Structures are given as structure tokens and as C-alpha cells.
Amino acid sequence: MATDPRRQAPRPGFVLNVDRQTPPILFHHGDNFRLEKLPADRSRVIYPAEPLPGLPDPEGSIRDALLNPIDDDPLPSLLKPGMKLTIAFDDLSLPLPSMRKPDIRQRIIEQVLDMAAAAGVDDVHLIAALALHRRMTEDELRHALGDRVYDAFAPQGALYNHDAEDPDGMVELGLTRHDEQVTMNKRAAESDLVVYVNLNIVSMDGGWKSTATGLSGYSGIRHHHNVATMRESKSFMDRHSSELHHSNWRQGEVIKNHGPRIFQIETTINNNTFGYDGPLSVLQKREWEWTARDRATFMGMKKGLDVMPSGARRQIFNSWKAPYELTSVQAGNVESVHEVTLEHCFKQHLVPVDGQTDILTFGLPYICPYNVNSVMNPILVMCLGLGYFFNMYRGKPLVREGGVLIMSHPTPWEFHPVHHPSYIDFFEQLLAETTDPIELERKYEKQFAEDEWYIHLYRTSYAYHGVHPFYMWYWGAHALQWLGRVIIVGGHPRSVRRLGFQPASTMQDALEMASDVVGSSPSITHLHNPPILMADVT
Amino acid sequence: MIRENLSGKRIAVTGSTGFLGTALVERFLRTVPDCDLVLIVRPGRRGAQNRVNRDILKNDAFDRLRNEYATDPVSAGGLDDETFDEMCERRIFAIEGDVGQDGLGLDDNGLTLMATVDIAVHSAATVSFDSALDDAVQVNLLGPGRVAAVLRAAAAARTEPTSGGLGPGEPAYLVAVSTCYVAGSRRGNAPEQMVQDSPFFVEVDWRAEVDNAFQARKDTEQASRTPERLRELEAEATQILGAAGTPLIAERVENLRQKWVGDRMTQSGRARASSLGFPDAYAFTKALGERSLCETRAGVPIAIVRPSIIESALAEPVPGWIRGFRMAEPVIAAYARGLLKEFPGVPEGVVDVIPVDLVVATILATAARGPHVDPDTGDHQPDIIQIASGAANPFKYGQLVDLVRAYFTEHPVYDEKNQPISVPEWSFPGRGRVNRQLSRAQFALNASERILDALPLRGKQAEVGAGLEQRKELLERASGYVELYGAYTECEAIYQLERMYSLWNSLSEADQRDFNMDPCSIDWKVYAHDIQLPSTVKQARLKMSPSRGPSVDRNERLRKNVLSPDRHLAVFDLENTLIASNVVASYSWLATRRLDTPDRVRFTLKTIREAPTLWSLDRADRSDFLRYFYRRFEDAPIEQLQADSAEMLSDLLMTKSFPAAIRRVREHRALGHRTLLITGALDLVVEPLRPLFDDIVAAEMSTSNGTYDGQLTAVPPTGEARYSTLADYATEHGLDLRESVAYADSSSDLPMLEAVGFPVAVNAETKLAAIARRRGWLIEHWSTSAGAPNRVIPIGPRTLRGPLRKQRAG
């Protein structure tokens, strides 16, 4: 396959103007798909760039990055016998979907550990920097780090999940110039060196957000995970226009001055989410280029999925491991490293788009950062659509202010009882009362955040923190304010209404329903995501 | 004539708490302003006077007179500025007495007061058509004679003349209320004559009937205590309650035994009555009661008033007034609800009903006229007056059915889904056919119930069972009506009214206006549509408009009660109340966690093989089951189990949890209620749930050398032990169980559920669902989260840290 021209000369992202000849367009639809014919002459489809070529020698590139860091000393020179070393790494929420073994984290950490061993460092802890996410299970840790690392560290308790609610496990590092608290995992804070291993799948990830958020707790995170900040992050995918990131960077300054020394390692991966061949490869091809075989594969797959029970569909998709390839790795100073990372990210994701649209459409896939090996519940549907996908822009939103968002997802009234217990109560109780993020934040955030039972489940079970569903809702706050209407095609009517959106059974109906907001002949733009793309709107 | 003759008299009334009696008291008070009343009422807990105030004067029959007194006491017949209550106090004397006892059980004071009585109206009777034979004998057969005896004794004890002028030794005049049906089941005319004068009367010795009735009670009591019978009853109680524990089952067995005796005695009554040509024990005992009264009256002047079926008032005190749910109402209500699709009877048959005010007027007129004196001998002759409608103004069964049908077609009753119920057209089948239909339906229901019962159903599916149960109950009631009243619809006797009419004709015009007793004055259509049916609808509380669904309302209301800040303790069961799992599942999870694959397969197969045994053991007695089952933990290392159980929180407990249940626990805590988990599960299993509750009571195993020994340290908190655990807990914390809420899923939790003021049946199994529905408890259907991993067999995810037990699978 190395000779496949697509791998050597990938085509950039592309905007297609829909005409009568354009075949129906693929919409992700949870753990299934839809093909929708978009109105000719006023619709356009934005396609992601094809996967950039992966680095030919990942191990070598990693080693090179560690030995030649940006604005920092080579890693081996920072490692001394008797020192306290903490390796923090991105949790389960990255990448999406999980990647095939060996995971990049494993590759990097193995090399860091080799260097530490060579330098005679024996006090090493590995911490999954999951902030208020759920703990990773043994299987998940083994997948991310490999059995060798796991078996060497987990049994003696040197490999574990960050616990933001451990009363003895967190320290205060101080206040930012905006009086934002900065808290950090105690072990990390007291280390002589923290090596943070990032998997930067989108431009939101990495930088100071890794340590300031990933190793922090509610008292630190609440300063930027709130409605006001998220409404000022336009978008949160664009680090330099994102209040979310500004706040994290301020907290980073406090870490720089009062916290441990950070050695940041960031990595980017290409768009090879579904593979060049295999059953899902059709998902990263452009519809008019589908071969007869692609079409047959797709139709067969769809027919199969249609008759499968939802549990079985979920299992099939959750077992998919993406054949991502490493496209860059850089290490050293947090800020300098992150700028390089952003360049690599944008190179893969950015697609120039000319002007806004009346109606933005996209299909939501089966996965988002918070339901790996779990269930995509209605709140996550909201967050993925109005949070992540809506914010996949630089410059200005793809859809005009007051425009309509039509997304496609079955939105079943389903929750994972272990992973999302506070989501269930948020959905059943709070959303029944209001969907206004400001009111939810004001009336209920603290109560959920400090709830003993949720804290107990976060610490001892595999539950997202009690406050997490609020963050999901805040993630969509910018979009909620911006949009005139949100319609979910094929969504379970009751859950869609509970979210405050409108259900439509077909795309036709949805367009009809949108017409009282945007008129009868609106412009339509379809974001053909995933694989990931980010619109550079001018 | 009536008012004048009764004025200044003192009148004793028995049965004044009944339908007819209440109407009598009201009529006397209202229309004869200067008579006194002596009411002989059965002693209640609160004394005679209190019963009169509560059970008689509170009745809406007195609203009219009460209002008249409120506006103008003098024109209402009272004194200046007198209130209704003051008037009652002045004119009513209550004494304790019981027609079921010799001498009416009167004390000396009672007898002294009876000595001042001029007229006695005996209206006390067991009118219930299904009363036990011996009860009916006591009241209906022996009652009239006892009243006559008391009047004789009172006359003998009299020293001064009564206000009506009776001297010492002169017995008061007794007007005894009987029934037209003493004529027996027959066709054709039934004149106003003594029962024994009828050519169809089968001569029996009433004294022998009395003795035999009492003997029958003794025999039946004895028969109910044979080992075979008691075994059957115990089986039946277990069938109803399931594994509810010995005390509750024992209580139920005794209830069932008493019911069995009662039913047998009812059957005996009906059988004896029918063997002598009477429709039921009521008519039979009343007939012999008349005979015994005539035989034993010894100088007491008597009149016997025989009404047919007494129904709601035509005009007095207000049209439609009725007390209690009488004969026709339940049948009509059942028909309106679409339950009773057929009722036996012939369309040409006469339904002999008579409005209560006509009966009351007849009694007053009979009392006012005084005893009938034989012109030749000067003796008091027993006088017999029938008051019925069949002879003068017959109301045909076919006409009744048409009127009822038309009424409920125009004013349909709504079902719980707010749909109007369309009433069926009756085809006037014979009684046999209806009975066959009903018993076929009953048989089918019983069979499906038995099947459902044998299945491990819960929640919504169990509700189907509970629905069946309800359906069965209604059917039972319907067939009860057919059995009870069917004989009456087939009784085609025409009750003659000669004496009634001669009495009527002797009345002045004013009396005829104020004391209407003429059946010809009834317009049946008006009576049915404007008086009787609206009153039935009200009495039966039929749902006549499509309101919001009552079941929804009810649950919301109950939920609000449960979540009121006034409650202070909420106690929860674990299995199937908070989580969809059980001790077998948690054991399997723990036991397999450290097994390799072949051992897991062996373990699973073994557990599946054992399942039926375990299940039936569990159904029989939960504590025994737990004790038996927990032996499996023998030699299990404590530390390892505790570590594994922490992991089980996620993999089993939370996965199988009902989020709504957990939310409910937390709602109770937020309201400041104490929350308590009482479970037969092991303490180590529920330990991770501790932050959810204020306290947890669970089964504990004893330990030795770092391992469990498989023995419980105390009786596991299930069944009645669960109740006593709860009771002890409440006492210890100064909590009132009446202000407490309990959540449970199974009939074995009945002792606990019954102990609290606010029981909640969660995902109830069939038996509990039926019980909860009947008692109006809150029923919650909580389910596991849609999206929860669906695992059929609870197998612990493998861990590489060594087996749970070294030796073998489990």
C-alpha cells in the first residue's frame, strides 16, 4: 500500500458546490449513516483533507524530539538520580476513535522511561491526566501504554488515574492575575520534572491546557469551564481567539512560576481515521468517487446496521481502532512547542471557506471525547454538535448569526449508568426545568460539583465528575447564543425536545422547518466531518 | 290524622342507623314536631348517644330539617331560638340495646325508659342478602319476638302512665317491619295475610330452625379447624402473600378461616331458604320471624309492614335520598362500567321496588292508626300491610333495562383512559346461562393467573397480573350479584295492596298530601332518570366526565406525599428496588473474578443447573435461602473479597442500578429524611453504596483467620426480621414509622411495607403488585438505564491476581 498515490500526494480539503449531478451526501448518524440529497445550486459540501503522510520512522522522530527540544534542554540532561519524575499523559478522550496499538503515548513513554532508567531515576509516577473525566480501566490503560509499562508500574501503585477529589492529593499553586485559582495534582506539583505526553488530535488540545486543566480539579477548572468564558471563545478551536485558552495560559504562568518544571511533548496525527482500505474506508472518500465496490460495501454495511440491535452496533463501532499515523512530534517549552503543533494541526484540518451560510448541516458520528467504550447520550449529542463541530472554525462561524443548524443523530434516550450517572440526573431533572446555560450554571453547578455521591463514584467507580454534564452544556453555549434554531434529523423526539431542539424525521422536513427562520431558499453548507476538518472562514 | 295521633307520643325505633330507620327518625322529627324518640342502638365504642349523633344525625337526610331550623326554628316545629342540635337533644333519647340478644341486652335504665314508650317501630334487620344463617336467625327471626318481650316487661315495670296514656301493664303498640318476600318464590298474587295462611307455606318449626342454625355454626367452626382444611388455607395464604414470613401468613390464614366459616354459613342459609321455597336466608328468616312474633307476642298489639325492595326516596326528605349502597346500585354501577354484560331476568318480569319515603309514610300511618282491634272479641289482631309497587303500578324489568341503558348511553361512564364506556344490550338470558358465562370467564382468568403467578414477573409485566386479579375480583362480584339477586328478578309474585289502600283511603286529604304512600304516584321514567340513577351515580362515585386520568393524578399525589418534608425516614430494599440484581449474581461475579476460562464455564453451567432449586428455595423462605447460599463463601479471603467488591460497584451494582431509584434516595436525603438500606445482601457487597445512605443494615458473615466462614452472624434482615430491624432502628432514632416511607419489590417485604405510613411498591412482583393496587400504595416502575451494558450472566471481568478460592469453582 506504500505505493498508494493518496498516501504520498494527499489532496487538500475541498469545497464542492452541489449541482444536479451530485450524488447523495454521506451523513454520519450515530452508529449508522444516512445518505442525503442536498438542494442543488445553493448547497456546498466541505470535505476534509486526505490524510497527510505519516512520519516514516516514528521511534526515531520521537527520540529526535526528546534530544533536540524546542527552547529547552535535551530531556536526558534534565534527568538526575534521586529526582522525582512524573509522566502525565492524555486520557481516554484522545484520540478519537482510539488508535491501533502501539498507541503514541506508549511509544513516547517507553522512550522517556528508557532515558530515565539510563539516568538512574527511580522515583517515577505515571498519571492519567483526566481532570474531571472518568478513570481509565485497566484495559484502557494497557491499551494506551502497553502491557510492559502497565505491568512495571501499576502493581506498585506508580501508574494511576489522577484524582481531583483526593483531599490529600491536590495542592494550590496560587492565583492568576485575574484571580483564577490554580490547583494541581500534588505528586505532579512536588515533582522535580513533569513530562506531559500529549495527543493533539485537534487544535484545542495541548499547550497549557494539558497541565492547567488535565492535572487540576474543580476549583481550578471552573474559572474557564463556564458559560461566560465559552461564549467568549470564538472559537475554542482557535487558541488565539479563545478565552478558554487565555485563561489556561494565565494559569500556565502560575505553574511556570510556582509549579514544577514542565517538559511538554506534543504530537499530531493524520486524518487516517477509517483506513485506506477495509470496510470503513469508504467513509473518508468523496461520494462521487465511490467505486461500485465502495457502494456495495456501504449499502451492505448500512443494511446490516439497520437490522442490528443498538447494543451490537455500539460494540462493533467501539471495537474500531483507527490506523492513525504520527505526523509530528515536538518537545520542550510548552508555549513554543504548542505553536509548532498548531501549525501541524491546521495543515491537516484547515479548509478555506468563502463566506457564511444560512443553514449548516453535519452528521454526528458515534463517538465524542466522553463516550469512548460507552454510550453517546443526548447531552453528548448536544456537546459534540454545538460544542465541537460548531466550533470547527477559524475567523467566523460557518453559519451566520441567527442561522439554522441541522444535525443528524438518533439521539436515543440512553445513558451509561456507570460512566454518566450525573448526566442522567442532569437530563431527567434539570433539563426538564430549563435549557438556559446561565440558569443551569447559577442554580445547580455547585450542587452537582460538590455532591458527595457523584464524588464517590468519580473516585471509586468509573464516573465522570458530577459537574461534567454542565461543562458539556457550556461547550455549546456559544452556539446556543448564535443559532436561530437547532434541528436534529432522525432524533428520538422526546430526547431532542428535552434538549430544547426540534426533531425532524427526514432532511426534507428539517429544511422545511428551517424555512421559517432562514426563508425558502437558504444557502446550505455541509461539514463533511469526520475525518476532522476545520473551516477557515473568510 | 297522622300528625294528631302521633303527637305527644313517645316512639321507640330499632334499626335507626339503617337506611329505613334513618328515614323514619327524620320523618318523625320533621313531620310530628311534638313526639319524642327513643332510639335503641347497638353499643359502639363511643356509647349510644355518640352513635346517634355520628351515625344518624350527621346523615344528609337531616340537611333539610337542619336548614329549616337554621332559618326559622318555630315554623320548623321547634321552640324559640332552638337550634337543630338542641331540638334533637330535647326529643331524642338513645339507649344501648341489641336485637340479637335476649331482652335486647337492656340495662335497668333502658327498661325504665322503655316503660315510657307508647309505640315501637322495629326496623332492625340483617338486610344483607348474603348474611350468615345464624346471624340472620338472631336478628330477623328472633329479633321481633325479643322486642315484643321487652315491651311486655316494660309495661309490667311501668308505674306511671305514658305521655300517650298507656297505663301500667298496658304494652306499647309494636309496628314490625318485615318484607313482601316472606311470601316466598312464587308466581301470582301474594295477599296481605299471615305467612302460615298461604297455601304455599311449608310448615316448619321455627324453634327447630333456630337450634339447627346455631348448631350449624358450631359444626362449621369445627370443620374449619381440621388439619386438612388448615393446610389448604395455609396454601392459599402463601399463594396470596408469597414468602411474607410466618406472622403475616398466620394472620392471613386466620382471616381466611373466618371468611371460610362465614361463606359456609351464608351458603347454609341460602340452601335452607331455597329448600323451603324462599329466595334467600333474609326472606326465610323474616318469614319465620313473623311467625315467632305472632306466636310469642302474648298480648302485645302488633302490626307488620311489608315493603318490597326499598329504593331511593321519591320526594322526602329530598328526591333521590338514599343511605348506603343498596341492592340495585352495585348492579347498575357494574352495568354502567361495562362489567356486567348479562343479567338474568325476563323482560315481562316485575321489578318490585318502592321508594323509601312511601314505606316510611306507610309505617307512620300504621303507627298513627293504632292496633287493629277485632270487633267481635275486642282483641288486638295482628295487622299486615304490604307496601309495594307491582300490583298497582308495575315496573317491568324490560322497561327498567331500557331506561338504564338510555340513561348511560346519554351519560356514559368514562374508563381510566377517558373513553366513554358503551353499555351492552341485555338479552335477558336465563340465570343458568349467565352463570355459565361468568364461571367460564372466571376459570380462564384463574388459569392465566396461575400461570402468571408461576412466572418470575416484575414491574409492568406483573401489573398485567395485578390487572387480571382486579378483573377477577370484578367478575367475582358480578357473579355474586347474579347469585344474590338473580332469584329476585325471577320472582314473579304480585304483592296485593288491599289493606294498604284501605289505610290510604282512610287518610285525610292533608295527610295524603304530606304522607304520600300511593305507588301509583310514581312515574317510573322520571323516577329512574331524574332520581334513582343520578343518585346511584353519586353513590357509586362513577366517573361521568373525561377528567384527567385518575391513575396519573393518584400517583403524582402519592409521590408528593412520599416526598413531603414531613416524612423523616426512607427505607430501601436493594434487590430489584435499587438494582436489577440479586445475591446469586453478586456471588457469581465475585466467585468468577479470579477463575480461568474453563473454570468459568464450569461455574456458569453449574449455576444455571442450580437455578431452579435456588429459585424455589428463595420463594419458600428467604432467610433459609440466604443461609444456605452464603455457605458458599466459606474460606473466602476477606481482603480479596473487599477489594473485588469495590470493583463490583461499577461492574455490577451501578451497571444494574435503577437511576431513578438512586435519584429517589438522594431526593429523600436532600429533604432531610434519614435514608436506610435494609438488605439480605452481604455487607461487603453493599459497602460501596454507603455514601448513598445514612445507614445500612445488611447480612454479616462471621470470620476467622482472615477468611469468611460462610455463617451469618445474625438472622438476615428479610421478611418479619426486616420489619423488626426497621422498628428497632426507628425506636433507636426516635422516628415514627407512620411518617416513614418504605420501598420494596416483593411480598416477602410485606411486614416492612405494612409497618410504615407510606409504602411504595417498586417493580413489584405479581403478588405485591396486586396487593399494592388494592391498597392504593404508590407503585413505581424503575428500570435500568437504557444503554447499560447488557450482560446475561454476571461474570466478573477477569483479574490476574489469583483465584478467589484455591480449591475449586464454587
Boltz contact constraints between the chains, C-beta under 6 A:
constraints:
  - contact:
      token1: [A, 311]
      token2: [B, 790]
      max_distance: 6.0
  - contact:
      token1: [A, 375]
      token2: [B, 787]
      max_distance: 6.0
  - contact:
      token1: [A, 414]
      token2: [B, 786]
      max_distance: 6.0
  - contact:
      token1: [A, 414]
      token2: [B, 787]
      max_distance: 6.0
  - contact:
      token1: [A, 415]
      token2: [B, 785]
      max_distance: 6.0
  - contact:
      token1: [A, 415]
      token2: [B, 787]
      max_distance: 6.0
  - contact:
      token1: [A, 416]
      token2: [B, 787]
      max_distance: 6.0
  - contact:
      token1: [A, 417]
      token2: [B, 654]
      max_distance: 6.0
  - contact:
      token1: [A, 417]
      token2: [B, 655]
      max_distance: 6.0
  - contact:
      token1: [A, 417]
      token2: [B, 657]
      max_distance: 6.0
  - contact:
      token1: [A, 417]
      token2: [B, 785]
      max_distance: 6.0
  - contact:
      token1: [A, 417]
      token2: [B, 788]
      max_distance: 6.0
  - contact:
      token1: [A, 418]
      token2: [B, 650]
      max_distance: 6.0
  - contact:
      token1: [A, 418]
      token2: [B, 654]
      max_distance: 6.0
  - contact:
      token1: [A, 418]
      token2: [B, 655]
      max_distance: 6.0
  - contact:
      token1: [A, 424]
      token2: [B, 659]
      max_distance: 6.0
  - contact:
      token1: [A, 425]
      token2: [B, 663]
      max_distance: 6.0
  - contact:
      token1: [A, 452]
      token2: [B, 691]
      max_distance: 6.0
  - contact:
      token1: [A, 453]
      token2: [B, 691]
      max_distance: 6.0
  - contact:
      token1: [A, 453]
      token2: [B, 692]
      max_distance: 6.0
  - contact:
      token1: [A, 456]
      token2: [B, 691]
      max_distance: 6.0
  - contact:
      token1: [A, 461]
      token2: [B, 649]
      max_distance: 6.0
  - contact:
      token1: [A, 461]
      token2: [B, 650]
      max_distance: 6.0
  - contact:
      token1: [A, 461]
      token2: [B, 654]
      max_distance: 6.0
  - contact:
      token1: [A, 462]
      token2: [B, 650]
      max_distance: 6.0
